[in-house]
């Protein structure tokens, strides 16, 4: 599967899970649910082996912001059980998709 196909697939899966549109996930919105969905998508893409520079380009952010999202994901999940359960479920779904 090509890199852009993986990114599009993960965004679609996260959008369906969170009921937040792809456009909102990719937006600079600071609304908590949207930020959680954005961090979730970034973490899943990173776990799938997509380079931070490629993720940054897709999200129109800096690679440093991608690194922050990945490292801060644990803190976000510690305050949101729903986010952690979504991550576990979607990680399995993404793994099956990439296999």
C-alpha positions as CSV (number, residue, x, y, z in Angstrom):
1,X,0.0,0.0,0.0
2,X,1.3,3.5,-0.9
3,X,2.1,6.1,1.8
4,X,-0.8,8.4,0.7
5,X,-3.2,5.5,0.7
6,X,-2.2,4.5,4.3
7,X,-2.7,8.1,5.4
8,X,-6.1,8.3,3.8
9,X,-7.2,5.0,5.2
10,X,-6.1,5.9,8.7
11,X,-7.9,9.3,8.5
12,X,-11.0,7.5,7.3
13,X,-10.9,5.0,10.1
14,X,-10.3,7.7,12.8
15,X,-13.0,9.8,11.3
16,X,-15.5,7.0,11.5
17,X,-14.5,6.0,15.0
18,X,-14.6,9.5,16.4
19,X,-17.4,10.9,14.2
20,X,-15.1,13.9,13.4
21,X,-14.7,14.7,9.8
22,X,-11.4,14.4,8.0
23,X,-11.4,18.2,7.4
24,X,-11.8,18.8,11.1
25,X,-9.0,16.4,12.0
26,X,-6.7,18.1,9.6
27,X,-7.7,21.6,10.7
28,X,-5.8,23.7,13.3
29,X,-8.8,23.5,15.7
30,X,-8.1,23.4,19.4
31,X,-11.4,21.8,20.4
32,X,-10.5,18.9,22.7
33,X,-12.3,16.1,20.8
34,X,-10.8,17.3,17.5
35,X,-7.3,17.4,19.0
36,X,-7.8,13.9,20.5
37,X,-8.8,12.6,17.0
38,X,-5.8,14.4,15.4
39,X,-3.4,12.9,18.0
40,X,-5.0,9.5,17.5
41,X,-4.5,9.7,13.7
42,X,-0.9,10.9,14.1
43,X,0.0,8.1,16.6
44,X,-1.6,5.4,14.4
45,X,0.3,6.7,11.3
46,X,3.6,6.8,13.3
47,X,3.0,3.3,14.6
48,X,2.4,2.2,11.0
49,X,5.9,3.3,10.1
50,X,5.1,6.6,8.3
51,X,7.9,9.1,8.8
52,X,7.2,12.2,10.8
53,X,8.0,14.4,7.8
54,X,5.4,12.7,5.7
55,X,2.8,12.9,8.5
56,X,3.6,16.6,9.0
57,X,3.1,17.3,5.3
58,X,-0.3,15.6,5.3
59,X,-1.4,17.5,8.4
60,X,0.2,20.8,7.3
61,X,2.2,20.9,10.6
62,X,5.9,20.7,11.4
63,X,7.7,17.4,12.0
64,X,8.4,18.7,15.5
65,X,4.6,19.0,16.1
66,X,4.3,15.4,15.0
67,X,7.0,14.4,17.5
68,X,5.1,16.2,20.2
69,X,1.8,14.6,19.4
70,X,3.5,11.1,19.5
71,X,5.2,11.7,22.8
72,X,2.2,13.5,24.4
73,X,-0.2,10.8,23.3
74,X,0.4,8.8,26.5
75,X,-0.5,11.8,28.7
76,X,-3.7,12.3,26.7
77,X,-4.7,8.7,27.0
78,X,-4.1,8.8,30.8
79,X,-6.9,11.3,31.1
80,X,-9.2,9.7,28.6
81,X,-10.1,6.0,28.8
82,X,-12.2,6.4,25.7
83,X,-9.2,7.6,23.7
84,X,-7.1,4.7,24.9
85,X,-9.8,2.1,24.0
86,X,-10.2,3.7,20.6
87,X,-6.5,3.6,20.1
88,X,-6.2,-0.1,21.0
89,X,-9.2,-1.0,18.7
90,X,-8.0,1.1,15.8
91,X,-4.4,-0.1,16.1
92,X,-5.6,-3.7,15.5
93,X,-7.7,-2.5,12.6
94,X,-4.8,-0.6,11.1
95,X,-2.5,-3.6,11.5
96,X,-4.9,-5.8,9.7
97,X,-5.3,-3.2,6.9
98,X,-1.5,-3.0,6.4
99,X,-0.9,-6.8,6.5
